[in-house]
Amino acid sequence: MERIKKKMKPLAGNLITLAIVCVLFAVVFILVETGHATRHMRAMLVPICINIILAVSLNLTVGFLGELTLGHAGFMSVGAYAGCLFSIAMKDILPMAARFPLAMLVGGLVAALFGVLIGIPVLRLHGDYLAIVTLAFGEIIRSVIINLEFTGGAAGLKGTPQDSTFAIAFAVVLITLLVIMNLVNSRHGRAITAIRDNRIAAEASGINVTYFRMLAFVIAAFFAGVAGVLYGHNLSILSASTFDYNKSIELLVIVVLGGMGSIRGSVISAIIITVLPEALRELADFRMLIYALVLIVMMLLNASPRFAALKGKLHYGALVDAIRNKANKEGKAHE
């Protein structure tokens, strides 16, 4: 019985996360359709979905695999340019309903291919060394894109159809959540977290460490590429300068802020980090100062044992157990 309960807890947590995301989508969709959403709010919907995809996919390598990588923006840029170039070439050949899904698939596969090519030499490293090398690869990719003619160079890539919509971006968010959550709760996911907890013990127990590290790295790169395609199709000009090391660090901040290994935390954190700078825009010169202070406070709270204990008490599982225990006590009292 206890074993069944343990297996059901991750499933319940996944269902709650999906329910929260669906409720948020329904609320926003109603606001947009009824005309209550401002133009500025509508413009932020696709970027929020893109950051959720990037944060959840990066959490697979940083949170569940336990490897610090700073090249996620590089995979995003490769996918963005591959998908946008495909859409530009097929603009007059395929309809949008076929062209855009294929563009996302192309962008994701190209990013995954780069994940394999980069992962073979890079995943021999660990810790700070891995972070530095992946950051360098991201900068190399950006520099190469800027110096290529067919990518538009420093002026940026123009002519990409603006096919990204909130509904499509939300559908991709759901697919990303389903894939990552099912992977994490599968046998492969348990092997990945075992490598994070103790690499030597995992290898001694027969787990192919190299294979599972590469698997997590490539899947994260694939979804980063898909997010890049959504990003590229949301802009009139795609510029490589967007995908610098600051973007990778911003994504890492989102993952750390939401809690490494917490998919729901990544979703919530991605929404906050995307909305907060825009919400503070009216404060002009003090905007980034307040933004930085809010981040510091949130980081300190996450590191506080008391705050962690409070979150544990407010967790759905703890609340359900508390209600059940109270009902049992009341039942015994009546007897």
Secondary structure, DSSP 8 states (H G I E B T S, - for coil): -HHHHHHHHHHHHHHHHHHHHHHHHHHHHHHHHTT-S-HHHHHHHHHHHHHHHHHHHHHIIIIIS------HHHHHHHHHHHHHHHHHHTTTTS-HHHHHHHHHHHHHHHHHHHHHHHHHHHTT--HHHHHHHHHHHHHHHHHHHHT-TTTTGGG-EE-------HHHHHHHHHHHHHHHHHHHTSHHHHHHHHHHH-HHHHHHTT--HHHHHHHHHHHHHHHHHHHHHHHHTT-SEE-GGGGSHHHHHHHHHHHHHH-TT-HHHHHHHHHHHHHHHHHTGGGGGGHHHHHHHHHHHHHHHHH-HHHHHHHHHHSHHHHHHHHHHHHHHHHHHH-
